[in-house]
Amino acid sequence: MRINESGGLELAEKLSDYSGKEAPEKIRTFFRASGTENGLELVFESRFESLRTAPDDAETLGGKTLRLWDISDVFEMFVSWGELKKYREFQFAPDGRFLDIDIDASGSGRKTDFSWESGLSYEASAEKGIWHGRALIPWSAFPCGKPAEGDVWHINFYGIMNTASETAYLAWSPVHEINFHKPECFGEIIF
């Protein structure tokens, strides 16, 4: 994915099945990512049959909802700005809930810091079978800050979407199994 000079993508990107096959029309999901003066902006749109959202009593930490991927449909973005095994995970739900996580998989096992806060802002709406989301993650959420022109980050976008009969796992860059924590499968974003 290449971010153009005006900060937007040439065309909207879409998610496929996690294995790279075309996603079902009923949950077709498109997104755009762009670098702005203030941060990394993400805009997405997903069709839905029905939406699963977190219960009112879901566990929270600060302003985020924990284990969001288990209790809600989500659109996700994983971003590595340097060493591939250190990355940030962002999850967004149809009801405006979110989760941001700092992950270090460079040693044995994966260390996950749920207390880390990115300072992101997120808004969502859902009506007439389409869920819209817009998030802004400030550059301060990344140790390297705002990228320079030509910098390459590794990134992947995912969706966990429910249909009437099943849960679908979507990915921008295929992961070939239901496991999104595969930084070796991340695609590139070039600023």
C-alpha positions in Angstrom: 0.0 0.0 0.0 1.4 3.4 -0.9 0.2 6.6 0.7 0.2 9.3 -2.0 1.3 12.9 -1.6 -2.1 14.2 -0.7 -2.2 11.7 2.2 -4.8 9.3 0.8 -4.7 6.0 -0.9 -5.1 5.9 -4.7 -8.0 3.5 -4.3 -9.8 2.0 -1.3 -8.4 -1.3 -0.2 -10.6 -4.3 0.7 -10.3 -7.2 3.0 -10.4 -10.8 1.8 -11.0 -14.1 3.6 -8.0 -14.7 5.9 -6.6 -17.2 3.3 -6.8 -14.7 0.5 -10.1 -15.8 -1.1 -12.8 -13.2 -1.9 -14.8 -12.3 1.1 -18.6 -12.9 1.0 -20.5 -9.9 -0.5 -22.7 -9.7 2.7 -19.6 -8.7 4.8 -17.6 -6.9 2.1 -15.2 -4.5 3.9 -13.2 -1.5 2.5 -10.8 0.8 4.2 -8.4 3.7 3.6 -5.4 4.7 5.6 -3.7 8.0 5.4 -0.9 9.9 7.1 -2.1 13.3 8.3 -0.3 16.1 10.1 -1.7 14.7 13.4 -1.5 11.0 13.0 -2.4 7.8 11.1 -6.1 8.1 10.0 -8.1 5.0 9.3 -11.5 5.1 7.6 -13.4 1.8 7.0 -16.8 0.6 5.9 -18.2 -2.9 6.3 -21.4 -4.5 5.2 -23.2 -6.6 7.7 -26.1 -9.0 8.2 -26.2 -8.5 11.9 -23.8 -6.9 14.3 -22.4 -8.4 17.4 -21.5 -5.8 20.1 -20.0 -6.1 23.5 -22.4 -6.4 26.5 -22.9 -3.4 28.7 -21.0 -5.1 31.5 -17.9 -5.9 29.4 -14.6 -5.5 31.3 -12.9 -2.2 30.7 -9.6 -0.6 31.4 -9.6 3.1 31.2 -11.6 4.0 28.1 -11.0 0.7 26.3 -12.9 -2.6 26.3 -10.8 -5.7 27.0 -11.1 -8.9 24.9 -13.1 -6.9 22.4 -12.3 -9.5 19.6 -14.1 -12.2 21.7 -17.3 -10.2 22.4 -17.9 -8.0 19.4 -17.4 -7.7 15.6 -14.2 -5.8 15.1 -12.1 -4.1 12.5 -8.4 -4.4 13.4 -5.1 -2.8 12.4 -1.7 -4.1 13.5 1.3 -1.8 12.9 5.0 -2.3 13.2 7.2 0.7 12.6 10.6 -0.9 13.0 11.5 -4.3 14.3 8.7 -6.6 13.0 8.1 -8.5 16.2 7.2 -5.3 18.1 3.9 -3.9 17.0 0.7 -2.1 18.1 -2.8 -3.6 17.8 -5.9 -1.5 17.4 -9.4 -2.9 17.4 -12.6 -1.0 16.6 -16.2 -2.1 17.3 -19.5 -1.0 15.7 -20.7 0.7 18.9 -17.7 3.0 19.3 -15.7 0.8 21.6 -12.0 0.2 21.0 -9.0 -1.5 22.3 -5.3 -0.5 21.8 -2.5 -2.9 22.8 1.3 -2.8 22.8 2.8 -6.2 21.8 6.4 -7.5 22.0 6.9 -10.9 20.4 10.7 -10.5 20.0 11.5 -12.9 22.8 10.1 -16.2 23.9 6.3 -15.9 23.9 4.3 -12.8 23.3 4.2 -10.0 25.9 0.9 -8.0 25.7 0.5 -4.7 27.5 -3.2 -3.9 27.8 -2.5 -0.9 30.0 -0.7 1.0 27.2 -2.7 3.9 25.8 -2.3 5.3 22.3 -4.4 8.4 22.7 -6.5 7.4 19.7 -9.9 8.9 18.8 -12.6 6.8 17.2 -16.2 7.2 16.1 -18.6 4.7 14.5 -22.1 4.5 13.1 -24.1 1.6 11.7 -27.3 1.7 9.7 -28.9 0.1 6.7 -26.5 -2.8 6.7 -23.3 -0.7 6.7 -21.0 0.0 9.6 -18.7 3.0 9.2 -15.7 3.8 11.4 -13.1 6.5 11.5 -10.1 6.5 13.8 -7.1 8.8 14.3 -4.0 7.4 16.0 -1.6 10.1 16.9 2.1 9.8 15.8 3.0 9.9 19.5 1.6 6.3 19.7 4.6 5.1 17.8 8.2 5.2 19.3 9.6 6.7 16.1 6.9 9.4 15.8 5.8 10.8 12.5 7.3 8.8 9.6 9.5 10.6 7.0 8.8 10.4 3.3 9.9 7.0 2.0 9.7 5.3 5.4 8.3 1.7 5.3 6.1 0.3 8.1 4.7 -3.2 8.2 0.9 -3.4 8.7 -2.1 -5.6 8.4 -5.8 -5.0 8.6 -8.3 -7.6 9.8 -12.0 -8.1 10.4 -13.9 -10.5 12.6 -17.4 -10.3 11.3 -20.5 -12.4 12.1 -23.1 -13.5 9.6 -26.3 -15.3 10.4 -24.5 -18.7 10.2 -20.8 -18.2 11.1 -18.0 -16.0 12.1 -15.8 -14.8 9.2 -12.1 -13.9 9.6 -10.9 -11.3 7.1 -7.4 -10.0 6.3 -5.8 -7.5 3.9 -2.6 -9.5 3.6 -3.4 -13.2 3.9 -2.4 -15.0 7.1 -3.6 -18.5 5.9 -4.9 -19.5 9.3 -7.1 -18.0 12.0 -4.3 -16.3 13.7 -3.7 -12.6 13.2 -0.5 -12.4 15.3 1.7 -13.2 12.3 3.9 -10.2 11.7 5.7 -12.1 9.0 2.5 -11.8 7.0 2.1 -8.1 7.4 2.0 -6.0 4.2 4.0 -2.7 3.7 2.8 0.8 4.0 5.1 3.3 2.3 4.9 7.0 3.3 
